[in-house]
Amino acid sequence: MLVDGSFGTPVGWILAESDERAQAQGREFEGIPFIWSLALANALAIAVLAILILRLSRPIDVIAQTNELMEQRNALLANLTRTDHLTGLLNRRGVEDALADSKYRGSSPSHVAIADIDHFKAINDTYGHEEGDRVLASVAKALSGGLRQQDLCGRWGGEEFIVVLYGQTDEGAMAWAERARSAIAALDFGEGGDCIRVRVTIGAAALGSRSLAAALASADRAMYKGKAEGRDRSVLASSAED
């Protein structure tokens, strides 16, 4: 407090604070910016890390999607190389691959059959290749429609088809051949009075202890035997033939 020297009366107040207390308060406030700076630095580090993770994960996702698309494309190409585009049946390679497939291992086919359209060249020459293609597609549908899931049907080449049967007796194989032949004979082609009648000759053979190639050769001979006997029939190769 200030006192007037002349009259001894107070004229004002002076507030004094020790240096030790001021320094303590200064240190307290100095720590606050440091804490905020540390928190901000941690937040920035977390944000940068998150961005890096997102950037790194995007190429991984792109690679995974690319690999999946390549696998789908390869599967599609493989399927195309095994399928006859006209009939939708397996082609020769497709039949051979299916016979070697794991789902058929442990179970050997019992019979093999060759079905050949009678006078197919005359159909093409008379009615044109477009009508001939329609005949091929319809015959393929009739042949495959009467098969069980485990059996195979394919276009062997030209107007010739192959059928591989599993777990059949000779009687069962011939019963299937006759049903298929009758179904094809019932097909109608052409328009108006210009009707095309399609017939097939089928040769079948049991595998027994023989290889598929040997049985296929027997079925082929049985089919040509049917052609020589007048066509439009099913013939079972004799087990004593070979």
C-alpha positions as CSV (number, residue, x, y, z in Angstrom):
1,M,0.0,0.0,0.0
2,L,1.3,3.5,-0.8
3,V,1.0,6.2,1.9
4,D,1.1,9.9,1.4
5,G,4.2,11.1,3.3
6,S,2.7,14.4,4.2
7,F,-0.6,13.4,5.6
8,G,-0.2,9.6,6.2
9,T,-3.1,8.7,4.1
10,P,-3.2,5.8,1.6
11,V,-3.2,6.7,-2.0
12,G,-3.2,3.1,-3.8
13,W,-2.4,-0.6,-3.7
14,I,0.4,-2.6,-5.4
15,L,-0.1,-6.4,-5.9
16,A,3.1,-8.3,-5.6
17,E,3.5,-12.0,-6.4
18,S,6.6,-14.2,-5.7
19,D,8.6,-15.4,-8.7
20,E,8.2,-19.0,-7.6
21,R,4.4,-19.0,-8.0
22,A,4.5,-17.2,-11.4
23,Q,7.0,-19.7,-12.7
24,A,4.8,-22.6,-11.5
25,Q,1.7,-21.3,-13.3
26,G,3.8,-20.7,-16.4
27,R,5.0,-24.3,-16.4
28,E,1.3,-25.5,-16.1
29,F,0.2,-23.5,-19.1
30,E,3.3,-24.4,-21.1
31,G,2.3,-28.2,-20.9
32,I,-1.1,-27.7,-22.5
33,P,0.1,-26.9,-26.1
34,F,2.5,-29.9,-25.8
35,I,-0.3,-32.3,-25.1
36,W,-2.5,-30.9,-27.9
37,S,0.5,-31.2,-30.3
38,L,1.0,-34.8,-29.3
39,A,-2.7,-35.7,-29.8
40,L,-2.7,-34.0,-33.2
41,A,0.4,-35.8,-34.2
42,N,-1.1,-39.2,-33.2
43,A,-4.3,-38.4,-35.1
44,L,-2.4,-37.5,-38.2
45,A,-0.3,-40.7,-38.0
46,I,-3.5,-42.8,-37.7
47,A,-5.0,-41.0,-40.7
48,V,-1.9,-41.5,-42.8
49,L,-1.8,-45.2,-41.8
50,A,-5.4,-45.7,-42.8
51,I,-4.8,-44.1,-46.2
52,L,-1.8,-46.3,-46.8
53,I,-3.8,-49.4,-45.9
54,L,-6.6,-48.4,-48.3
55,R,-4.1,-47.8,-51.0
56,L,-2.4,-51.1,-50.5
57,S,-5.7,-53.1,-50.3
58,R,-7.0,-51.7,-53.6
59,P,-4.3,-53.4,-55.7
60,I,-4.9,-56.7,-53.8
61,D,-8.6,-56.5,-54.6
62,V,-7.9,-55.6,-58.2
63,I,-5.5,-58.6,-58.5
64,A,-8.1,-60.9,-56.9
65,Q,-10.8,-59.7,-59.3
66,T,-8.5,-60.1,-62.3
67,N,-7.6,-63.6,-61.3
68,E,-11.3,-64.5,-60.9
69,L,-12.1,-63.1,-64.3
70,M,-9.2,-65.1,-65.9
71,E,-10.4,-68.3,-64.3
72,Q,-13.9,-67.8,-65.6
73,R,-12.5,-67.0,-69.1
74,N,-10.3,-70.1,-69.1
75,A,-13.2,-72.2,-67.9
76,L,-15.4,-70.8,-70.7
77,L,-12.7,-71.4,-73.3
78,A,-12.1,-74.9,-72.1
79,N,-15.9,-75.6,-72.3
80,L,-16.0,-74.2,-75.8
81,T,-13.2,-76.5,-76.9
82,R,-15.1,-79.5,-75.6
83,T,-18.5,-78.7,-77.0
84,D,-20.0,-79.0,-80.4
85,H,-21.4,-75.5,-81.2
86,L,-24.2,-76.8,-83.5
87,T,-25.7,-79.5,-81.3
88,G,-24.6,-78.4,-77.8
89,L,-23.3,-82.0,-77.2
90,L,-19.8,-82.9,-76.2
91,N,-17.4,-83.1,-79.2
92,R,-14.9,-85.9,-79.6
93,R,-12.4,-84.3,-77.2
94,G,-15.2,-83.6,-74.7
95,V,-16.2,-87.2,-74.6
96,E,-12.6,-88.3,-74.1
97,D,-12.1,-85.8,-71.3
98,A,-15.4,-86.8,-69.7
99,L,-14.4,-90.4,-69.7
100,A,-11.1,-89.5,-68.0
101,D,-12.8,-87.2,-65.5
102,S,-12.7,-88.0,-61.8
103,K,-16.5,-88.3,-61.4
104,Y,-16.3,-91.4,-63.7
105,R,-13.4,-93.1,-61.9
106,G,-14.2,-96.2,-60.1
107,S,-17.1,-96.9,-62.6
108,S,-16.4,-98.3,-66.0
109,P,-18.8,-97.9,-68.9
110,S,-20.7,-101.0,-69.8
111,H,-21.7,-100.3,-73.4
112,V,-20.8,-97.9,-76.2
113,A,-23.0,-97.1,-79.2
114,I,-22.5,-95.4,-82.6
115,A,-25.6,-93.7,-84.2
116,D,-25.3,-92.6,-87.8
117,I,-28.0,-90.7,-89.7
118,D,-29.1,-92.6,-92.8
119,H,-28.7,-90.8,-96.2
120,F,-27.6,-87.6,-94.6
121,K,-25.7,-86.4,-97.7
122,A,-29.0,-86.6,-99.7
123,I,-30.7,-84.4,-97.1
124,N,-28.0,-81.8,-97.4
125,D,-28.0,-82.0,-101.2
126,T,-31.8,-81.9,-101.5
127,Y,-32.8,-79.4,-98.8
128,G,-29.6,-77.5,-98.1
129,H,-27.1,-77.3,-95.3
130,E,-29.3,-75.1,-93.1
131,E,-32.0,-77.8,-93.0
132,G,-29.2,-80.4,-92.5
133,D,-28.0,-78.5,-89.5
134,R,-31.6,-78.5,-88.1
135,V,-31.7,-82.3,-88.6
136,L,-28.4,-82.7,-86.7
137,A,-29.5,-80.6,-83.8
138,S,-32.9,-82.4,-83.5
139,V,-31.3,-85.9,-83.7
140,A,-28.8,-84.9,-81.0
141,K,-31.6,-83.8,-78.7
142,A,-33.5,-87.0,-79.3
143,L,-30.4,-89.1,-78.6
144,S,-29.4,-87.3,-75.4
145,G,-33.0,-86.9,-74.1
146,G,-33.4,-90.5,-73.2
147,L,-30.1,-90.9,-71.3
148,R,-29.5,-91.0,-67.6
149,Q,-27.3,-88.4,-65.8
150,Q,-24.3,-90.7,-65.7
151,D,-24.4,-91.6,-69.4
152,L,-22.5,-89.6,-72.1
153,C,-23.6,-88.4,-75.5
154,G,-21.5,-86.6,-78.0
155,R,-21.1,-85.7,-81.7
156,W,-18.3,-87.9,-82.9
157,G,-18.0,-86.2,-86.3
158,G,-20.2,-85.3,-89.3
159,E,-23.6,-87.1,-88.9
160,E,-22.2,-89.6,-86.5
161,F,-22.9,-89.6,-82.7
162,I,-21.4,-91.6,-79.8
163,V,-23.3,-92.7,-76.7
164,V,-21.5,-94.3,-73.7
165,L,-23.7,-96.2,-71.2
166,Y,-23.0,-97.1,-67.6
167,G,-24.3,-100.1,-65.7
168,Q,-26.4,-101.5,-68.5
169,T,-27.1,-105.1,-69.6
170,D,-27.2,-106.0,-73.3
171,E,-31.0,-105.9,-73.1
172,G,-31.0,-102.5,-71.4
173,A,-28.6,-101.1,-74.0
174,M,-30.7,-102.4,-76.9
175,A,-33.9,-101.1,-75.3
176,W,-32.3,-97.6,-75.1
177,A,-31.2,-97.9,-78.8
178,E,-34.7,-98.8,-79.9
179,R,-36.3,-96.0,-78.0
180,A,-33.8,-93.5,-79.5
181,R,-34.3,-94.8,-83.0
182,S,-38.1,-94.6,-82.6
183,A,-37.9,-91.0,-81.2
184,I,-35.8,-89.9,-84.2
185,A,-38.1,-91.6,-86.7
186,A,-41.0,-89.6,-85.2
187,L,-39.4,-86.3,-86.0
188,D,-40.9,-84.1,-88.7
189,F,-38.9,-81.8,-90.9
190,G,-39.9,-79.7,-93.9
191,E,-43.0,-77.7,-94.6
192,G,-46.3,-78.5,-96.3
193,G,-46.2,-81.6,-98.4
194,D,-42.4,-81.6,-98.6
195,C,-41.8,-83.7,-95.5
196,I,-38.3,-85.0,-94.5
197,R,-38.2,-88.4,-92.8
198,V,-35.0,-89.0,-90.8
199,R,-33.8,-92.4,-89.9
200,V,-30.7,-93.6,-88.0
201,T,-28.8,-96.9,-87.7
202,I,-27.3,-97.7,-84.3
203,G,-24.5,-100.1,-83.6
204,A,-23.8,-101.0,-79.9
205,A,-21.2,-103.1,-78.2
206,A,-20.5,-104.2,-74.6
207,L,-17.1,-103.4,-73.2
208,G,-16.6,-106.5,-70.9
209,S,-12.9,-106.7,-70.3
210,R,-12.0,-104.9,-73.5
211,S,-10.8,-101.3,-73.8
212,L,-13.2,-98.5,-74.9
213,A,-11.4,-98.3,-78.2
214,A,-11.9,-102.0,-78.9
215,A,-15.6,-101.8,-78.0
216,L,-16.0,-98.7,-80.1
217,A,-14.5,-100.5,-83.1
218,S,-17.0,-103.4,-82.5
219,A,-19.9,-100.9,-82.3
220,D,-18.8,-99.2,-85.5
221,R,-18.8,-102.6,-87.3
222,A,-22.2,-103.4,-85.9
223,M,-23.5,-100.1,-87.2
224,Y,-22.2,-100.8,-90.7
225,K,-23.7,-104.2,-90.6
226,G,-27.1,-102.5,-89.9
227,K,-26.5,-100.2,-92.9
228,A,-25.9,-103.3,-95.1
229,E,-29.1,-105.0,-93.8
230,G,-31.3,-102.0,-94.9
231,R,-30.6,-99.2,-92.3
232,D,-33.0,-97.8,-89.8
233,R,-32.2,-100.5,-87.2
234,S,-30.2,-101.2,-84.0
235,V,-27.6,-103.9,-84.0
236,L,-25.7,-105.3,-81.0
237,A,-22.2,-106.6,-81.7
238,S,-21.7,-110.2,-80.9
239,S,-19.6,-110.9,-77.8
240,A,-17.7,-113.5,-79.8
241,E,-17.0,-111.1,-82.6
242,D,-13.4,-110.2,-81.5
